[in-house]
Amino acid sequence: MARSHPYNFAHVLLPQLAWRRPVSVRRELSDPYLARELLHYVWDKAAENLPSREKVPPRGLRLSWHEVAGRVTALFHLPPPQATMEAHFSALVYEEDDEPAATEAEETRPRYFTLEATLGLSGPAGTPTVVGEWAGEVHRHLGRGPAGGQPDTSDAFLAALATVLGPLPDTEVPFMRVVRS
């Protein structure tokens, strides 16, 4: 069973924050100092109502930026999971918009993915994982993920996301129009 503190951070607070204010959160995460402050603030908020024995130190909590299948991606490196449903990593994947939104309500929400520890035997090759995606209140498992706890786990997770996302649509290719005569 997942510990409440890391679960609340990765599965509840972080995606809610990113979806509530997509543009401003992306801007804050783009600044290394603000990103660190924001991540630690949200980490502390995730444990706000928990007894001290259930709080987990933010060891290893950091952010890195990547391009995945042509999309800007914020990769969150999380403290090592110790139970199923805890995440090794999570990622916000931003689809590029040509036109900025007029209001916050019209902003395009990023997609939110997790690489979660799952049931199975751990060994020298790593721990079993599953790739998940949150879309509002809906959580879907997208299939087995790369072995967790390995030096290349983050790169393998990003490669798995590239497969899920697929290539960006080619805007130069004309589309078919149905014309009735």
C-alpha positions in Angstrom: 0.0 0.0 0.0 1.4 3.4 -1.0 2.5 5.8 1.7 0.1 8.8 1.8 2.7 11.5 1.6 4.4 10.5 -1.8 1.0 9.3 -3.1 -0.7 12.7 -2.4 2.2 14.6 -4.0 2.4 12.5 -7.3 -1.2 11.5 -7.8 -3.2 14.4 -6.4 -1.6 17.7 -5.7 1.0 18.0 -8.5 -1.4 17.2 -11.4 -4.2 19.3 -9.9 -1.9 22.3 -9.6 -0.6 21.9 -13.2 -4.1 21.6 -14.5 -5.6 24.5 -12.5 -3.0 27.0 -13.8 -1.2 25.4 -16.8 0.6 28.5 -18.1 1.7 30.0 -14.8 2.9 26.7 -13.4 4.9 26.0 -16.6 6.5 29.4 -16.3 7.3 28.8 -12.6 8.8 25.3 -13.3 10.9 26.8 -16.1 12.8 28.9 -13.5 15.2 26.6 -11.5 14.8 28.6 -8.3 11.1 28.9 -8.5 10.7 25.2 -9.5 12.7 24.1 -6.5 10.6 26.3 -4.2 7.3 25.2 -5.8 8.2 21.5 -5.6 9.2 21.7 -2.0 6.1 23.7 -1.1 3.8 21.1 -2.8 5.8 18.3 -1.1 5.1 19.9 2.3 1.5 20.5 1.4 1.1 16.8 0.6 2.0 15.9 4.2 0.2 18.8 5.9 -2.4 16.8 7.7 -0.3 13.6 8.2 1.3 12.6 11.5 5.0 13.2 11.6 5.8 9.4 11.4 4.1 9.3 7.9 6.1 12.2 6.5 8.8 11.4 4.0 11.8 13.6 3.4 12.1 15.0 -0.1 15.4 13.2 -0.8 15.9 13.1 -4.6 13.0 15.4 -5.4 14.0 17.5 -8.5 12.9 18.5 -11.9 14.5 18.2 -15.4 13.3 19.3 -18.8 13.2 17.1 -21.9 11.8 16.9 -25.4 9.7 13.8 -25.9 8.2 13.0 -29.3 8.5 16.7 -30.1 6.8 17.9 -26.9 8.2 19.9 -24.0 8.2 17.6 -21.0 8.8 18.3 -17.3 10.2 15.2 -15.6 9.8 15.0 -11.8 12.4 12.8 -10.1 10.7 11.6 -6.9 12.0 10.0 -3.7 12.5 6.2 -4.2 9.2 4.4 -3.8 8.8 1.8 -1.1 5.3 0.4 -2.0 3.0 -0.2 -5.0 1.3 2.9 -6.5 4.2 5.2 -5.4 5.9 6.8 -8.4 9.5 6.7 -9.4 8.9 9.6 -11.8 6.0 11.7 -13.1 5.9 13.9 -16.1 3.9 16.9 -17.4 3.8 16.8 -21.2 2.9 20.1 -22.9 1.3 20.2 -26.3 2.4 23.4 -28.1 -0.3 25.8 -28.9 -0.1 28.3 -31.8 -2.4 30.7 -30.1 -2.2 31.7 -26.4 -5.4 31.3 -24.5 -7.5 34.4 -23.7 -8.4 33.2 -20.2 -7.0 30.7 -17.7 -10.1 28.5 -18.3 -9.1 28.1 -22.0 -5.5 27.1 -21.3 -4.5 23.7 -22.7 -3.9 21.3 -19.8 -0.7 19.3 -20.0 -0.9 15.5 -20.0 0.2 13.9 -16.7 2.0 10.5 -16.6 3.5 8.5 -13.8 6.0 5.6 -13.6 4.7 3.6 -10.6 6.0 0.8 -8.6 3.9 -2.3 -9.0 3.6 -5.8 -7.6 6.3 -8.3 -8.7 9.7 -9.6 -7.8 12.5 -7.1 -7.5 15.9 -8.2 -8.5 19.2 -7.0 -9.8 17.5 -5.9 -13.0 15.3 -3.5 -11.0 11.7 -3.4 -9.7 8.6 -3.9 -11.8 6.7 -0.7 -12.9 3.6 0.4 -14.8 3.2 3.6 -16.8 0.0 5.4 -15.8 -1.8 8.5 -17.0 -4.1 10.8 -15.0 -6.8 12.7 -16.9 -8.9 14.5 -14.3 -10.3 12.0 -11.9 -9.5 9.1 -14.3 -6.3 7.0 -13.8 -5.4 4.6 -16.6 -2.6 2.0 -16.6 -0.9 2.1 -20.1 1.2 -1.1 -19.6 4.4 -2.3 -18.1 7.1 0.3 -17.7 10.9 0.0 -17.6 12.6 -1.5 -14.6 12.6 0.9 -11.7 15.6 1.9 -9.6 18.1 1.6 -12.4 20.5 4.4 -13.7 18.7 4.5 -17.0 15.1 4.3 -15.6 14.4 8.0 -16.4 15.5 7.7 -20.0 13.6 4.5 -20.4 10.4 6.1 -19.0 10.8 9.0 -21.4 11.2 6.5 -24.3 8.0 4.8 -23.1 6.2 8.1 -23.1 7.4 8.8 -26.7 5.8 5.6 -27.7 2.5 6.5 -26.0 2.5 10.0 -27.4 3.4 9.1 -30.9 4.7 11.7 -33.4 3.3 15.2 -33.6 0.8 15.7 -36.3 2.3 17.1 -39.5 0.7 20.4 -40.0 2.2 20.7 -43.5 0.2 17.7 -44.8 -3.1 18.8 -46.4 -6.2 17.2 -45.0 -9.1 15.7 -46.9 -12.2 17.7 -47.3 -15.5 16.2 -48.1 -17.3 18.3 -50.6 -20.9 17.7 -51.5 -22.2 18.8 -54.9 
